[in-house]
Amino acid sequence: MKKPIVIAHRGASAHRPEHTLAAYELAIELGADFIEPDVVATRDGRLVARHDNEISGTTDVASRPEFADRRTVKEVDGKCLEGWFTEDFTLEELRALRARERLPELRGVAHDGRFGIPTLEEVVELAARAGVGVYPETKHPSHFAALGLALEPPLLAALEGFDGPVFIQSFEEGNLRKLRGTHPLVRLTAGAPPDVAAIAAHADAIGPHKDQVIPRDADGRLAEPTSLVADAHAAGLLVHPWTFRPEPAFTPAGMEADAELDVFLALGVDGVFADDPGAAVAAVGRGRGA
C-alpha cells in the first residue's frame, strides 16, 4: 500500500489565513504532498483561490468604501447570501484586497492584512517550484457556468504544462464529467451514505466528510467505523476524507487531534485533508513506523 498523502487544506490554514501564498508556502515547509486551492471566478474570467465566491469573511472588502456599492444579495447553489462576490470584481480589483482569518475566534488575527489573493496560476507555479502536487476544488461550478464564467477551461489552462501530480475535486457530478479524461478526479461527499458504485463511474477517488467514515455518537465521541473505506476500495476508488483540524472545537470528544488522525489512518484511508499539514505528516510517519 502506498503511503497516504497529506493534502494541505487551503494551505496550512491552521497557521495562516487560508488560500494565501503564505499558507501554501508554510504547508510545503511542513511536508505536505499536495496544496489545495479552492477556485472561483472573477468578472473577467480569471480563477482565484478562495473558499467561496462570497468574500466578506476572508478579506477586508467590507471595510473598503470604494467597493461599498458592490454589496448585494444572491442565490448560490440554492442558498440566499448577502455580501460581496468575486464574479462582481475584476482580478485587478481583487488584487487590492487583503486576506483575513476566517476563524478569528479560534486562530487569532495576527496575520490579517498581510497577504493578498493569489491566482490559480500563482499557486500552480509555487507547487511546480516546490515539487508538490496541486489539488484544486471547483467551487459553485453550476453557478459560474450560468453566468458565462465556466470554471473548467481556465482550470485546465492553468494546469497545462504542470508535470506534478494533480487531483481535481468537486461536489458536482456534472462538473467532474466535463473534466473526465483530463486528470484524476475526486467526488466530494457529505451527509447520507454515498453510492460508491455510481461515483466510480465518473471519478477516481472519493473525498468523504470524515463523519461518513467514522460517525460520532450522541456524546460527540467516535463511534464504530462504517464500511465506506472498504466499499470504496472495492469499487476502485481512493479515499481522502476531510477535514482534520487541530482545534478542540473540531475534534471528537475526549480525543486529541493527533489521536484522531491515527485512528483514521489505521483504517487504510489513502490521504487526509488537514488544516495543520505538519501534524498529518507526523501521523503518517507514526503509522508507517517512522
ROVO-511768 format. One record per residue (C-alpha): chain; residue number from 1; y, x, z; residue in three letters. Coordinates in Angstrom, 3 decimals, m for minus. Layout:
REM residues N
+--------+-----+----------+----------+----------+--------+
! chaine ! num !       yy !       xx !       zz ! residu !
+--------+-----+----------+----------+----------+--------+
!      A ! NUM !        Y !        X !        Z !    ALA !
...
+--------+-----+----------+----------+----------+--------+
END
This chain:
REM residues 290
+--------+-----+----------+----------+----------+--------+
! chaine ! num !       yy !       xx !       zz ! residu !
+--------+-----+----------+----------+----------+--------+
!      A !   1 !    0.000 !    0.000 !    0.000 !    MET !
!      A !   2 !    3.466 !    1.265 !   m0.882 !    LYS !
!      A !   3 !    5.999 !    1.928 !    1.829 !    LYS !
!      A !   4 !    8.099 !   m1.191 !    2.499 !    PRO !
!      A !   5 !   11.580 !   m0.914 !    1.056 !    ILE !
!      A !   6 !   14.766 !   m1.232 !    3.088 !    VAL !
!      A !   7 !   17.410 !   m3.390 !    1.433 !    ILE !
!      A !   8 !   20.883 !   m2.833 !    2.904 !    ALA !
!      A !   9 !   22.056 !   m6.426 !    3.232 !    HIS !
!      A !  10 !   25.633 !   m6.476 !    1.902 !    ARG !
!      A !  11 !   25.650 !   m2.763 !    2.703 !    GLY !
!      A !  12 !   25.483 !   m1.543 !    6.287 !    ALA !
!      A !  13 !   27.164 !   m4.792 !    7.254 !    SER !
!      A !  14 !   26.432 !   m4.430 !   10.964 !    ALA !
!      A !  15 !   28.817 !   m1.450 !   10.951 !    HIS !
!      A !  16 !   31.389 !   m2.003 !    8.178 !    ARG !
!      A !  17 !   32.919 !   m5.099 !    6.545 !    PRO !
!      A !  18 !   30.324 !   m6.451 !    4.164 !    GLU !
!      A !  19 !   30.379 !   m5.817 !    0.421 !    HIS !
!      A !  20 !   32.735 !   m2.865 !    0.571 !    THR !
!      A !  21 !   32.071 !    0.559 !   m0.867 !    LEU !
!      A !  22 !   32.296 !    1.905 !    2.685 !    ALA !
!      A !  23 !   29.473 !   m0.424 !    3.765 !    ALA !
!      A !  24 !   27.307 !    0.640 !    0.834 !    TYR !
!      A !  25 !   28.063 !    4.332 !    1.364 !    GLU !
!      A !  26 !   27.071 !    4.123 !    5.028 !    LEU !
!      A !  27 !   23.886 !    2.258 !    4.096 !    ALA !
!      A !  28 !   22.945 !    5.115 !    1.796 !    ILE !
!      A !  29 !   23.656 !    7.644 !    4.556 !    GLU !
!      A !  30 !   21.363 !    5.649 !    6.859 !    LEU !
!      A !  31 !   18.477 !    5.891 !    4.384 !    GLY !
!      A !  32 !   18.447 !    2.516 !    2.619 !    ALA !
!      A !  33 !   16.306 !    2.300 !   m0.508 !    ASP !
!      A !  34 !   18.495 !   m0.400 !   m2.093 !    PHE !
!      A !  35 !   22.067 !   m1.594 !   m1.685 !    ILE !
!      A !  36 !   22.623 !   m5.312 !   m2.106 !    GLU !
!      A !  37 !   25.770 !   m6.650 !   m3.782 !    PRO !
!      A !  38 !   26.207 !  m10.406 !   m3.978 !    ASP !
!      A !  39 !   28.182 !  m11.093 !   m7.141 !    VAL !
!      A !  40 !   30.769 !  m13.734 !   m8.014 !    VAL !
!      A !  41 !   33.112 !  m14.025 !  m10.988 !    ALA !
!      A !  42 !   36.847 !  m13.617 !  m11.335 !    THR !
!      A !  43 !   39.048 !  m15.742 !  m13.578 !    ARG !
!      A !  44 !   38.904 !  m13.029 !  m16.227 !    ASP !
!      A !  45 !   35.106 !  m12.841 !  m16.171 !    GLY !
!      A !  46 !   34.589 !   m9.724 !  m14.052 !    ARG !
!      A !  47 !   31.946 !   m9.569 !  m11.321 !    LEU !
!      A !  48 !   32.969 !   m8.525 !   m7.818 !    VAL !
!      A !  49 !   30.942 !   m8.028 !   m4.653 !    ALA !
!      A !  50 !   31.497 !  m10.982 !   m2.299 !    ARG !
!      A !  51 !   29.027 !  m13.169 !   m0.452 !    HIS !
!      A !  52 !   30.796 !  m16.333 !   m1.566 !    ASP !
!      A !  53 !   33.421 !  m17.309 !   m4.082 !    ASN !
!      A !  54 !   35.479 !  m18.728 !   m1.196 !    GLU !
!      A !  55 !   37.043 !  m15.612 !    0.306 !    ILE !
!      A !  56 !   39.233 !  m16.631 !    3.252 !    SER !
!      A !  57 !   36.604 !  m15.441 !    5.745 !    GLY !
!      A !  58 !   36.101 !  m11.969 !    4.283 !    THR !
!      A !  59 !   39.562 !  m10.997 !    3.005 !    THR !
!      A !  60 !   43.187 !  m11.238 !    4.103 !    ASP !
!      A !  61 !   44.050 !  m13.728 !    1.346 !    VAL !
!      A !  62 !   45.185 !  m16.401 !    3.825 !    ALA !
!      A !  63 !   47.938 !  m14.087 !    5.076 !    SER !
!      A !  64 !   49.283 !  m13.314 !    1.604 !    ARG !
!      A !  65 !   52.287 !  m15.565 !    0.836 !    PRO !
!      A !  66 !   52.105 !  m14.727 !   m2.870 !    GLU !
!      A !  67 !   48.747 !  m16.489 !   m3.026 !    PHE !
!      A !  68 !   49.530 !  m19.469 !   m0.787 !    ALA !
!      A !  69 !   49.582 !  m21.837 !   m3.760 !    ASP !
!      A !  70 !   46.009 !  m20.869 !   m4.696 !    ARG !
!      A !  71 !   44.580 !  m22.672 !   m1.653 !    ARG !
!      A !  72 !   42.553 !  m25.601 !   m2.904 !    THR !
!      A !  73 !   39.539 !  m27.838 !   m2.312 !    VAL !
!      A !  74 !   36.431 !  m27.562 !   m4.470 !    LYS !
!      A !  75 !   32.858 !  m28.766 !   m4.565 !    GLU !
!      A !  76 !   30.496 !  m25.801 !   m4.840 !    VAL !
!      A !  77 !   26.762 !  m26.424 !   m5.005 !    ASP !
!      A !  78 !   27.229 !  m29.867 !   m3.518 !    GLY !
!      A !  79 !   29.436 !  m28.726 !   m0.620 !    LYS !
!      A !  80 !   33.125 !  m29.526 !   m0.241 !    CYS !
!      A !  81 !   35.017 !  m26.321 !    0.554 !    LEU !
!      A !  82 !   38.682 !  m25.596 !    1.187 !    GLU !
!      A !  83 !   40.209 !  m22.180 !    0.724 !    GLY !
!      A !  84 !   40.725 !  m19.522 !   m1.910 !    TRP !
!      A !  85 !   38.194 !  m18.954 !   m4.687 !    PHE !
!      A !  86 !   37.507 !  m15.851 !   m6.759 !    THR !
!      A !  87 !   37.491 !  m17.784 !  m10.017 !    GLU !
!      A !  88 !   41.197 !  m18.557 !   m9.479 !    ASP !
!      A !  89 !   42.137 !  m14.865 !   m9.330 !    PHE !
!      A !  90 !   42.128 !  m12.087 !  m11.894 !    THR !
!      A !  91 !   40.449 !   m8.847 !  m10.954 !    LEU !
!      A !  92 !   43.849 !   m7.193 !  m10.655 !    GLU !
!      A !  93 !   44.946 !   m9.827 !   m8.144 !    GLU !
!      A !  94 !   41.772 !   m9.472 !   m6.090 !    LEU !
!      A !  95 !   42.343 !   m5.716 !   m6.009 !    ARG !
!      A !  96 !   45.449 !   m6.405 !   m3.914 !    ALA !
!      A !  97 !   43.379 !   m7.979 !   m1.126 !    LEU !
!      A !  98 !   41.797 !   m6.154 !    1.794 !    ARG !
!      A !  99 !   38.394 !   m6.829 !    3.321 !    ALA !
!      A ! 100 !   37.923 !   m8.325 !    6.781 !    ARG !
!      A ! 101 !   34.919 !   m8.560 !    9.079 !    GLU !
!      A ! 102 !   33.110 !  m11.888 !    8.588 !    ARG !
!      A ! 103 !   31.745 !  m11.941 !   12.168 !    LEU !
!      A ! 104 !   34.630 !  m10.533 !   14.231 !    PRO !
!      A ! 105 !   33.400 !  m12.079 !   17.478 !    GLU !
!      A ! 106 !   30.197 !  m10.029 !   17.200 !    LEU !
!      A ! 107 !   31.280 !   m6.918 !   15.335 !    ARG !
!      A ! 108 !   34.963 !   m6.426 !   16.053 !    GLY !
!      A ! 109 !   37.853 !   m5.892 !   13.668 !    VAL !
!      A ! 110 !   38.347 !   m2.107 !   13.803 !    ALA !
!      A ! 111 !   37.861 !   m1.749 !   10.056 !    HIS !
!      A ! 112 !   39.834 !   m4.788 !    8.915 !    ASP !
!      A ! 113 !   42.314 !   m3.976 !    6.178 !    GLY !
!      A ! 114 !   40.890 !   m0.537 !    5.396 !    ARG !
!      A ! 115 !   38.814 !   m1.365 !    2.325 !    PHE !
!      A ! 116 !   39.186 !   m3.250 !   m0.919 !    GLY !
!      A ! 117 !   36.887 !   m5.430 !   m3.006 !    ILE !
!      A ! 118 !   34.635 !   m3.469 !   m5.372 !    PRO !
!      A ! 119 !   33.441 !   m4.499 !   m8.794 !    THR !
!      A ! 120 !   29.736 !   m4.633 !   m9.552 !    LEU !
!      A ! 121 !   30.198 !   m1.672 !  m11.879 !    GLU !
!      A ! 122 !   31.552 !    0.407 !   m8.991 !    GLU !
!      A ! 123 !   28.571 !   m0.498 !   m6.821 !    VAL !
!      A ! 124 !   26.124 !    0.413 !   m9.589 !    VAL !
!      A ! 125 !   27.929 !    3.714 !  m10.173 !    GLU !
!      A ! 126 !   27.661 !    4.512 !   m6.456 !    LEU !
!      A ! 127 !   23.935 !    3.762 !   m6.495 !    ALA !
!      A ! 128 !   23.453 !    5.943 !   m9.554 !    ALA !
!      A ! 129 !   25.223 !    8.881 !   m7.918 !    ARG !
!      A ! 130 !   23.227 !    8.476 !   m4.708 !    ALA !
!      A ! 131 !   19.851 !    7.868 !   m6.330 !    GLY !
!      A ! 132 !   19.188 !    4.489 !   m4.676 !    VAL !
!      A ! 133 !   18.308 !    1.095 !   m6.104 !    GLY !
!      A ! 134 !   20.515 !   m1.934 !   m6.712 !    VAL !
!      A ! 135 !   19.506 !   m5.433 !   m5.588 !    TYR !
!      A ! 136 !   22.205 !   m7.878 !   m6.804 !    PRO !
!      A ! 137 !   22.234 !  m11.562 !   m5.973 !    GLU !
!      A ! 138 !   23.852 !  m14.067 !   m8.314 !    THR !
!      A ! 139 !   25.905 !  m16.440 !   m6.161 !    LYS !
!      A ! 140 !   26.504 !  m20.021 !   m7.364 !    HIS !
!      A ! 141 !   25.379 !  m19.339 !  m10.963 !    PRO !
!      A ! 142 !   25.424 !  m23.015 !  m11.991 !    SER !
!      A ! 143 !   28.943 !  m23.437 !  m10.592 !    HIS !
!      A ! 144 !   30.228 !  m20.458 !  m12.538 !    PHE !
!      A ! 145 !   28.393 !  m21.456 !  m15.719 !    ALA !
!      A ! 146 !   30.115 !  m24.856 !  m15.604 !    ALA !
!      A ! 147 !   33.467 !  m23.021 !  m15.524 !    LEU !
!      A ! 148 !   32.574 !  m20.948 !  m18.579 !    GLY !
!      A ! 149 !   32.024 !  m17.882 !  m16.394 !    LEU !
!      A ! 150 !   28.252 !  m17.390 !  m16.692 !    ALA !
!      A ! 151 !   27.095 !  m14.544 !  m14.463 !    LEU !
!      A ! 152 !   24.128 !  m13.337 !  m16.489 !    GLU !
!      A ! 153 !   25.882 !  m11.487 !  m19.363 !    PRO !
!      A ! 154 !   28.253 !   m9.383 !  m17.220 !    PRO !
!      A ! 155 !   25.481 !   m8.727 !  m14.703 !    LEU !
!      A ! 156 !   23.184 !   m7.310 !  m17.357 !    LEU !
!      A ! 157 !   26.049 !   m5.363 !  m18.899 !    ALA !
!      A ! 158 !   26.830 !   m3.724 !  m15.552 !    ALA !
!      A ! 159 !   23.172 !   m2.709 !  m15.151 !    LEU !
!      A ! 160 !   22.837 !   m1.336 !  m18.680 !    GLU !
!      A ! 161 !   22.142 !    2.371 !  m18.545 !    GLY !
!      A ! 162 !   21.325 !    2.378 !  m14.826 !    PHE !
!      A ! 163 !   17.982 !    4.171 !  m14.544 !    ASP !
!      A ! 164 !   17.309 !    3.470 !  m10.872 !    GLY !
!      A ! 165 !   15.201 !    0.615 !   m9.508 !    PRO !
!      A ! 166 !   16.599 !   m2.912 !   m9.749 !    VAL !
!      A ! 167 !   15.727 !   m6.318 !   m8.353 !    PHE !
!      A ! 168 !   17.812 !   m9.377 !   m9.271 !    ILE !
!      A ! 169 !   17.705 !  m12.256 !   m6.790 !    GLN !
!      A ! 170 !   18.777 !  m15.879 !   m6.828 !    SER !
!      A ! 171 !   18.177 !  m19.206 !   m5.117 !    PHE !
!      A ! 172 !   18.318 !  m20.911 !   m8.538 !    GLU !
!      A ! 173 !   15.198 !  m21.048 !  m10.700 !    GLU !
!      A ! 174 !   17.181 !  m21.739 !  m13.859 !    GLY !
!      A ! 175 !   19.251 !  m18.614 !  m13.365 !    ASN !
!      A ! 176 !   16.121 !  m16.491 !  m12.970 !    LEU !
!      A ! 177 !   14.516 !  m17.997 !  m16.056 !    ARG !
!      A ! 178 !   17.567 !  m16.921 !  m18.075 !    LYS !
!      A ! 179 !   17.029 !  m13.379 !  m16.783 !    LEU !
!      A ! 180 !   13.271 !  m13.266 !  m17.314 !    ARG !
!      A ! 181 !   12.155 !  m10.072 !  m19.010 !    GLY !
!      A ! 182 !   15.207 !   m8.021 !  m18.052 !    THR !
!      A ! 183 !   14.484 !   m6.710 !  m14.543 !    HIS !
!      A ! 184 !   12.142 !   m7.618 !  m11.667 !    PRO !
!      A ! 185 !   13.265 !  m10.987 !  m10.284 !    LEU !
!      A ! 186 !   13.258 !  m12.369 !   m6.745 !    VAL !
!      A ! 187 !   13.359 !  m16.059 !   m5.848 !    ARG !
!      A ! 188 !   15.176 !  m16.658 !   m2.585 !    LEU !
!      A ! 189 !   13.907 !  m19.494 !   m0.397 !    THR !
!      A ! 190 !   14.699 !  m21.234 !    2.866 !    ALA !
!      A ! 191 !   13.663 !  m24.403 !    4.652 !    GLY !
!      A ! 192 !   10.463 !  m26.123 !    3.536 !    ALA !
!      A ! 193 !    7.377 !  m24.010 !    2.749 !    PRO !
!      A ! 194 !    7.789 !  m22.561 !   m0.761 !    PRO !
!      A ! 195 !    5.384 !  m23.181 !   m3.635 !    ASP !
!      A ! 196 !    4.339 !  m19.611 !   m4.355 !    VAL !
!      A ! 197 !    2.372 !  m20.524 !   m7.477 !    ALA !
!      A ! 198 !    5.449 !  m22.139 !   m9.019 !    ALA !
!      A ! 199 !    7.618 !  m19.172 !   m8.037 !    ILE !
!      A ! 200 !    5.145 !  m16.735 !   m9.586 !    ALA !
!      A ! 201 !    5.777 !  m18.436 !  m12.937 !    ALA !
!      A ! 202 !    9.386 !  m17.244 !  m13.031 !    HIS !
!      A ! 203 !    9.739 !  m14.392 !  m10.510 !    ALA !
!      A ! 204 !    8.094 !  m11.176 !   m9.382 !    ASP !
!      A ! 205 !    8.869 !  m11.470 !   m5.689 !    ALA !
!      A ! 206 !    9.891 !  m13.984 !   m3.079 !    ILE !
!      A ! 207 !   12.759 !  m13.493 !   m0.669 !    GLY !
!      A ! 208 !   11.984 !  m15.971 !    2.115 !    PRO !
!      A ! 209 !   14.081 !  m16.709 !    5.142 !    HIS !
!      A ! 210 !   12.258 !  m14.915 !    7.939 !    LYS !
!      A ! 211 !   11.580 !  m18.239 !    9.712 !    ASP !
!      A ! 212 !    9.336 !  m19.132 !    6.773 !    GLN !
!      A ! 213 !    7.226 !  m16.084 !    7.603 !    VAL !
!      A ! 214 !    7.232 !  m16.434 !   11.389 !    ILE !
!      A ! 215 !    8.842 !  m19.604 !   12.740 !    PRO !
!      A ! 216 !   10.381 !  m19.847 !   16.195 !    ARG !
!      A ! 217 !    9.191 !  m22.172 !   18.903 !    ASP !
!      A ! 218 !   11.301 !  m24.593 !   20.937 !    ALA !
!      A ! 219 !   12.418 !  m21.733 !   23.188 !    ASP !
!      A ! 220 !   13.542 !  m19.568 !   20.277 !    GLY !
!      A ! 221 !   10.616 !  m17.167 !   20.569 !    ARG !
!      A ! 222 !    8.443 !  m16.070 !   17.665 !    LEU !
!      A ! 223 !    5.543 !  m18.464 !   17.099 !    ALA !
!      A ! 224 !    2.387 !  m17.867 !   15.066 !    GLU !
!      A ! 225 !    2.925 !  m16.437 !   11.581 !    PRO !
!      A ! 226 !    2.464 !  m18.708 !    8.603 !    THR !
!      A ! 227 !    0.207 !  m17.790 !    5.688 !    SER !
!      A ! 228 !    3.192 !  m17.111 !    3.416 !    LEU !
!      A ! 229 !    2.747 !  m13.343 !    3.137 !    VAL !
!      A ! 230 !   m0.934 !  m13.627 !    2.262 !    ALA !
!      A ! 231 !   m0.352 !  m16.572 !   m0.074 !    ASP !
!      A ! 232 !    2.460 !  m14.803 !   m1.908 !    ALA !
!      A ! 233 !    0.436 !  m11.630 !   m2.299 !    HIS !
!      A ! 234 !   m2.471 !  m13.648 !   m3.645 !    ALA !
!      A ! 235 !   m0.110 !  m15.128 !   m6.237 !    ALA !
!      A ! 236 !    1.022 !  m11.637 !   m7.261 !    GLY !
!      A ! 237 !    4.393 !  m11.776 !   m5.532 !    LEU !
!      A ! 238 !    6.076 !   m9.150 !   m3.394 !    LEU !
!      A ! 239 !    7.592 !  m10.430 !   m0.135 !    VAL !
!      A ! 240 !   11.067 !   m9.370 !    1.046 !    HIS !
!      A ! 241 !   12.197 !  m11.543 !    3.997 !    PRO !
!      A ! 242 !   15.819 !  m11.916 !    5.113 !    TRP !
!      A ! 243 !   17.847 !  m11.184 !    7.211 !    THR !
!      A ! 244 !   17.248 !   m8.781 !   10.114 !    PHE !
!      A ! 245 !   20.368 !   m8.374 !   12.242 !    ARG !
!      A ! 246 !   20.761 !   m6.268 !   15.399 !    PRO !
!      A ! 247 !   22.866 !   m8.654 !   17.495 !    GLU !
!      A ! 248 !   21.089 !  m10.735 !   20.180 !    PRO !
!      A ! 249 !   22.610 !  m13.880 !   18.669 !    ALA !
!      A ! 250 !   20.227 !  m13.449 !   15.726 !    PHE !
!      A ! 251 !   17.076 !  m12.041 !   17.313 !    THR !
!      A ! 252 !   14.184 !  m14.088 !   18.733 !    PRO !
!      A ! 253 !   14.423 !  m14.977 !   22.406 !    ALA !
!      A ! 254 !   13.015 !  m12.270 !   24.651 !    GLY !
!      A ! 255 !   12.777 !   m9.710 !   21.835 !    MET !
!      A ! 256 !   14.848 !   m6.717 !   20.812 !    GLU !
!      A ! 257 !   15.827 !   m6.311 !   17.164 !    ALA !
!      A ! 258 !   13.609 !   m3.226 !   16.751 !    ASP !
!      A ! 259 !   10.568 !   m5.100 !   18.011 !    ALA !
!      A ! 260 !   11.256 !   m7.978 !   15.625 !    GLU !
!      A ! 261 !   11.243 !   m5.595 !   12.681 !    LEU !
!      A ! 262 !    7.971 !   m4.070 !   13.891 !    ASP !
!      A ! 263 !    6.276 !   m7.482 !   14.041 !    VAL !
!      A ! 264 !    7.288 !   m8.431 !   10.504 !    PHE !
!      A ! 265 !    6.382 !   m5.076 !    9.013 !    LEU !
!      A ! 266 !    2.970 !   m5.289 !   10.674 !    ALA !
!      A ! 267 !    2.325 !   m8.480 !    8.671 !    LEU !
!      A ! 268 !    2.443 !   m6.454 !    5.456 !    GLY !
!      A ! 269 !    5.797 !   m7.508 !    4.005 !    VAL !
!      A ! 270 !    6.915 !   m5.342 !    1.099 !    ASP !
!      A ! 271 !   10.510 !   m4.921 !    2.201 !    GLY !
!      A ! 272 !   13.185 !   m6.228 !    4.531 !    VAL !
!      A ! 273 !   16.827 !   m7.187 !    4.184 !    PHE !
!      A ! 274 !   18.676 !   m5.561 !    7.090 !    ALA !
!      A ! 275 !   22.300 !   m5.526 !    8.238 !    ASP !
!      A ! 276 !   21.508 !   m2.268 !   10.056 !    ASP !
!      A ! 277 !   19.511 !   m0.318 !    7.485 !    PRO !
!      A ! 278 !   19.126 !    2.666 !    9.798 !    GLY !
!      A ! 279 !   17.151 !    0.552 !   12.254 !    ALA !
!      A ! 280 !   14.971 !   m0.780 !    9.438 !    ALA !
!      A ! 281 !   14.312 !    2.741 !    8.137 !    VAL !
!      A ! 282 !   13.211 !    3.770 !   11.638 !    ALA !
!      A ! 283 !   10.926 !    0.734 !   11.897 !    ALA !
!      A ! 284 !    9.287 !    1.554 !    8.563 !    VAL !
!      A ! 285 !    8.720 !    5.070 !    9.864 !    GLY !
!      A ! 286 !    7.115 !    3.783 !   13.075 !    ARG !
!      A ! 287 !    4.835 !    1.531 !   11.083 !    GLY !
!      A ! 288 !    3.618 !    4.437 !    8.988 !    ARG !
!      A ! 289 !    3.128 !    6.777 !   11.930 !    GLY !
!      A ! 290 !    6.149 !    8.894 !   11.069 !    ALA !
+--------+-----+----------+----------+----------+--------+
END
